[in-house]
Amino acid sequence: MKIVIVGDGKVGSALTVQLAREGHDVVVIDNNKMVLQETQQSLDVSVIHGNGAIMKIQKMADVGSSDLLIAATSADETNLLCCMVARKLGCKRTIARVRDPEYYSQFYLLRDELGLNMLINPERSTATEIYRLLQFPSFLKRDSFAKGRVEIVELEIREGTVLDGIALIDLPKALKVKVLVCAVVRGGQVFISNSGGFTLKAGDRISITASSEDLAKFIRNLGIDRKKVRDVMIVGGSRIAFYLAEDLLRAGAKVTLFEVDEQRCVELANELPRATVIHADGSDKAILDAEGLSEADAVVTLTNIDEVNLIISMYANYLGVYRVITKINRTEFSDALLGKGIDCVVSPKDLCSTDILRYVRAMDNRKGETMMSLHRIVDERVEAIEFTATKDLPQIGRKLIDLRFKPNTLLACLNRNGRTIIPGGNDAIEAGDSVVVVTLSDLGINHLTDIFLED
């Protein structure tokens, strides 16, 4: 597909890398010549210097004949205007990144007038992700499929626990619940294994899929997450912090929020009257100690500086805080953070780019296949994708044991008429099933048929 991206910042550059890797014809528009030169040198994409909201610039990018325009500049108004101009020129679909909650709340009312197909709010998405993680503090990541009926969660195996030294084939019997380990990270290497003989070890980070009901049983039988997060410290008064604090207060949690800017503190105190808002530098050790950091159930670092977030998180882990979540923008260093007191990381740009990538792949359906959702797990190295199987799928009705799957792909779950099935060799895909597939990200699985080898 031909895709135009306006804005070569954090979100725009992440999308450009992923979409170019998947073979799309990408054109990037930005006002910064130096950034464009770097992008053109590192990727096989076209670049245009200029204001992407101007019709003349969009005509230079041939937006009128494009399949999709993605407006991801730092200004909401510019993004909305880009989409309006693109639709007037004939672009088939448009996506805008909109951060202002007031604009975002009007999306469904004005989507047709503005020519929008999708709005992305990175801050809202990040806050939702953090809140979901705080509900089950032992999980490093948590994603849902089949309208919330199926979940994939990531956790680390501790030494001496039930999972330490157990073979995959023995897992359901040992925990008295049917779950599937769909990915394992060990020593920096990712394993997607169909072999029941694969043995888990302490230090492994595993991704497990199960129905929501069985996941709750799994947690109870494993003896984790008995402590509830009720006292949360948030460092940084960004929009993410505001959204997260709202969610936590609504759930009855105590929230203490640190912000260094006095005016922003006043705004947050007015908007969040039940939260404790402290005008102070949240990276100051003395202040953190004085406010009881060591007694908090969870600490979430949300400043705009990665290094500050990392240092505060490491200190909180050192003090033994039950749950620590760190926001970072430069995710290329994620692997180096593992084992350094930084276990749970969230990235607004990655969450945003994943949402858009899911939409792009869903546009490229064939044979009636529908991609319902896409989540990137295991530090973006693994994808969990949900498809709807159609009656035209050649593998319909055939036992899984008789099918040949591509390496590093796993059929993780079937959802049939609201019933979740962790598949075995004698199960089969039926028309209308929701099918969750786990695969390495660089395989670029866009269609359900892509996971099978030809007979």
Residue pairs with C-beta under 8 A, 6 or more apart in sequence:
1 24
1 25
1 67
1 68
1 360
1 363
1 364
2 24
2 25
2 27
2 62
2 65
2 66
2 67
2 68
3 19
3 24
3 25
3 26
3 27
3 66
3 67
3 68
3 69
3 70
3 360
4 26
4 27
4 28
4 29
4 52
4 58
4 61
4 63
4 66
4 68
4 69
4 70
4 86
4 91
5 12
5 15
5 16
5 19
5 26
5 27
5 28
5 29
5 69
5 70
5 72
6 12
6 29
6 30
6 52
6 53
6 69
6 70
6 71
6 72
6 73
6 78
6 79
6 82
7 29
7 30
7 52
7 71
7 72
7 73
7 74
7 79
7 97
8 16
8 28
8 30
8 32
8 35
8 36
8 39
9 72
9 73
9 74
10 329
10 348
10 349
11 72
11 97
11 120
11 122
11 348
11 349
11 352
11 353
12 28
12 30
12 70
12 72
12 73
13 35
13 39
14 349
14 350
14 352
14 353
15 70
15 72
15 353
15 356
15 357
16 26
16 28
16 39
16 43
16 45
17 43
18 353
18 357
19 26
19 357
19 360
20 26
20 43
20 44
20 45
21 442
21 444
22 444
22 446
23 444
24 360
26 43
26 45
26 46
27 45
27 46
27 47
27 48
27 61
27 62
27 66
28 36
28 39
28 45
28 46
28 47
28 48
29 47
29 48
29 49
29 50
29 52
29 57
29 58
29 61
30 36
30 47
30 49
30 52
31 49
31 50
31 51
33 49
36 47
36 48
36 49
37 47
39 45
39 47
40 46
40 47
46 61
48 57
48 60
48 61
50 56
50 57
50 60
51 57
51 78
52 58
52 61
52 71
52 73
52 78
52 82
53 78
53 81
53 82
53 85
54 85
55 85
55 88
55 89
58 64
58 69
58 82
58 85
58 86
58 89
59 89
63 69
63 85
63 86
63 89
63 90
63 91
64 89
64 90
64 91
65 90
66 86
66 91
66 92
67 91
67 92
67 93
67 363
68 91
68 92
68 93
68 94
68 95
68 360
68 363
69 82
69 83
69 86
69 91
69 93
69 94
69 95
70 94
70 95
70 97
70 356
71 78
71 79
71 80
71 82
71 83
71 86
71 94
71 95
71 96
71 97
72 79
72 97
72 352
73 79
73 82
73 97
76 96
76 97
76 98
76 99
76 100
76 103
79 96
79 97
79 98
80 96
80 98
80 103
80 114
80 116
82 94
82 96
83 94
83 95
83 96
83 114
83 115
83 116
84 114
84 115
86 94
86 115
87 94
87 115
88 115
93 117
93 118
93 363
94 115
94 116
94 117
94 118
95 116
95 117
95 118
95 119
95 120
95 356
95 359
96 114
96 116
96 118
96 119
96 120
97 119
97 120
97 121
97 122
97 352
98 104
98 107
98 119
98 120
98 121
99 121
99 122
99 123
99 239
101 121
101 124
101 239
101 243
104 119
104 121
104 124
107 116
107 119
110 116
111 117
111 119
117 359
118 356
118 359
120 352
120 355
120 356
122 348
122 349
122 351
122 352
123 238
123 239
123 240
123 243
123 348
124 243
125 348
125 351
125 352
125 355
126 240
126 243
126 327
126 346
126 347
126 348
126 351
127 240
127 241
127 243
127 244
127 247
128 243
128 247
129 346
129 351
130 240
130 244
130 300
130 325
130 346
131 244
131 247
131 248
132 142
133 139
133 140
133 141
133 142
133 323
133 325
133 344
133 346
134 229
134 232
134 248
134 298
134 300
134 323
134 325
135 142
135 229
136 142
136 153
136 219
136 225
137 225
137 227
137 229
137 297
137 298
137 322
137 323
138 155
138 219
138 224
138 225
139 153
139 154
139 155
140 154
140 155
140 156
140 205
140 343
140 344
141 153
141 154
141 207
141 344
141 377
142 151
142 152
142 153
142 154
143 151
143 152
143 153
143 375
143 377
143 384
144 150
144 151
144 152
144 212
145 151
145 152
145 372
145 373
145 375
145 384
145 386
145 413
145 415
145 434
145 436
146 372
146 386
146 413
146 415
146 420
146 434
146 436
148 212
149 211
149 212
149 415
149 418
149 420
150 209
150 210
150 211
150 212
150 413
150 415
150 420
150 434
150 436
151 209
151 210
151 211
151 212
151 215
152 182
152 207
152 208
152 209
152 375
152 377
152 384
152 412
152 436
152 438
153 207
153 208
153 215
154 205
154 206
154 207
154 208
154 377
154 378
155 205
155 206
155 208
155 224
156 203
156 204
156 205
156 206
156 343
157 163
157 164
157 200
157 201
157 202
157 203
157 204
157 205
157 206
158 164
158 202
159 202
159 203
160 202
161 202
161 222
162 174
162 175
162 221
162 222
162 223
163 171
163 200
163 206
163 222
164 200
164 201
164 202
165 199
165 200
165 201
165 202
166 174
166 199
166 200
167 196
167 197
167 198
167 199
167 200
168 181
168 193
168 195
168 196
168 197
168 198
168 199
168 200
169 196
169 197
171 179
171 181
172 178
172 179
175 217
175 218
175 221
175 222
176 217
176 221
177 210
177 214
177 217
177 218
177 221
178 210
178 214
178 422
179 208
179 209
179 210
179 214
179 215
179 218
179 422
180 208
180 209
180 210
180 412
180 413
180 422
181 193
181 198
181 200
181 206
181 207
181 208
182 192
182 207
182 208
182 209
182 384
182 410
182 412
182 438
183 190
183 191
183 192
183 206
183 207
183 377
183 378
183 382
183 410
183 438
184 190
184 191
184 192
184 193
184 198
184 200
184 204
184 205
184 206
184 207
185 191
185 204
185 205
185 206
185 378
185 379
186 201
186 203
186 204
186 205
188 335
190 378
190 381
190 382
190 440
191 198
192 382
192 408
192 409
192 410
192 438
192 439
192 440
193 410
194 405
194 410
200 206
205 338
205 378
207 377
207 378
207 382
207 384
207 438
208 215
208 218
209 384
209 412
209 413
209 422
209 436
209 438
210 218
210 420
210 422
211 420
211 422
213 420
214 420
219 225
227 297
227 322
228 297
229 253
229 297
229 298
229 322
229 323
230 252
230 253
230 254
230 297
231 253
231 254
231 256
231 295
231 296
231 297
231 298
232 248
232 253
232 254
232 255
232 256
232 296
232 297
232 298
232 299
232 300
233 256
233 257
233 258
233 288
233 291
233 293
233 296
233 298
233 299
233 300
234 241
234 244
234 245
234 255
234 256
234 257
234 258
234 299
234 300
234 302
235 258
235 282
235 283
235 299
235 300
235 301
235 302
235 303
235 309
235 312
236 258
236 259
236 282
236 301
236 302
236 303
236 304
236 309
236 327
237 257
237 258
237 259
237 261
237 264
237 265
237 268
237 277
238 302
238 303
238 304
240 302
240 327
240 348
241 257
241 259
241 268
241 300
241 302
242 268
242 271
242 272
244 300
244 302
245 255
245 257
245 268
245 272
245 275
246 272
248 255
249 255
249 272
249 274
249 275
254 276
255 272
255 274
255 275
255 276
256 275
256 276
256 278
256 291
256 296
257 268
257 272
257 275
257 276
257 277
257 278
258 278
258 280
258 281
258 282
258 287
258 291
259 265
259 268
259 277
259 278
259 279
259 280
259 282
260 279
260 280
260 281
260 282
262 279
265 277
265 278
265 279
268 275
268 277
269 275
269 277
278 287
278 291
280 287
281 287
282 288
282 301
282 303
282 312
283 303
283 308
283 311
283 312
285 315
288 312
288 315
293 299
293 315
293 316
293 319
293 321
294 319
294 320
294 321
296 316
296 321
296 322
297 321
297 322
297 323
298 321
298 322
298 323
298 324
298 325
299 312
299 313
299 316
299 321
299 323
299 324
299 325
300 324
300 325
300 327
301 308
301 309
301 310
301 312
301 313
301 316
301 324
301 325
301 326
301 327
302 309
302 327
303 309
303 312
303 327
306 328
306 329
306 330
309 326
309 327
309 328
310 326
310 328
310 337
310 342
313 324
313 325
313 326
313 341
313 342
314 340
314 341
314 342
316 324
317 324
317 341
317 342
317 343
318 341
323 344
324 341
324 342
324 343
324 344
325 344
325 345
325 346
326 342
326 344
326 345
326 346
327 345
327 346
327 347
327 348
328 334
328 345
328 346
328 347
329 347
329 348
329 349
331 345
331 347
331 349
331 350
331 379
331 380
334 345
334 379
334 380
335 379
337 345
350 376
350 380
354 374
354 375
354 376
357 374
358 371
358 373
358 374
361 371
361 374
361 385
361 446
362 370
362 371
362 372
364 446
365 371
365 447
366 447
367 390
367 392
367 393
367 447
367 449
368 390
368 392
369 387
369 388
369 389
369 390
369 393
369 447
369 448
369 449
370 387
370 388
370 390
371 385
371 386
371 387
371 446
371 447
372 386
372 387
372 388
372 434
373 385
373 386
374 383
374 384
374 385
374 386
375 383
375 384
375 385
376 382
376 383
376 384
376 441
377 383
377 384
380 441
381 440
381 441
382 438
382 439
382 440
382 441
383 438
383 439
383 440
383 441
383 445
384 412
384 436
384 437
384 438
385 436
385 437
385 438
385 439
385 445
386 434
386 435
386 436
386 437
387 434
387 435
387 437
387 447
387 448
388 432
388 433
388 434
388 435
389 396
389 429
389 430
389 431
389 432
389 433
389 434
389 435
389 448
390 431
391 431
393 429
393 431
393 448
393 449
394 449
394 452
395 403
395 429
395 449
395 452
396 428
396 429
396 430
396 431
397 428
397 429
397 430
398 428
398 429
399 425
399 426
399 427
399 428
400 411
400 423
400 424
400 425
400 426
400 427
400 428
400 429
401 425
401 426
403 452
404 452
404 453
404 454
404 455
405 411
405 451
405 452
405 453
406 439
406 443
406 450
406 451
406 452
406 453
408 439
408 440
408 443
409 437
409 438
409 439
409 443
409 445
409 451
410 437
410 438
410 439
411 423
411 429
411 435
411 436
411 437
411 451
412 422
412 423
412 436
412 437
412 438
413 420
413 421
413 422
413 423
413 435
413 436
414 420
414 421
414 423
414 427
414 429
414 433
414 434
414 435
414 436
415 421
415 433
415 434
415 435
415 436
416 430
416 432
416 433
416 434
417 432
421 427
429 435
435 448
437 445
437 448
437 451
439 445
439 451
443 450
445 451
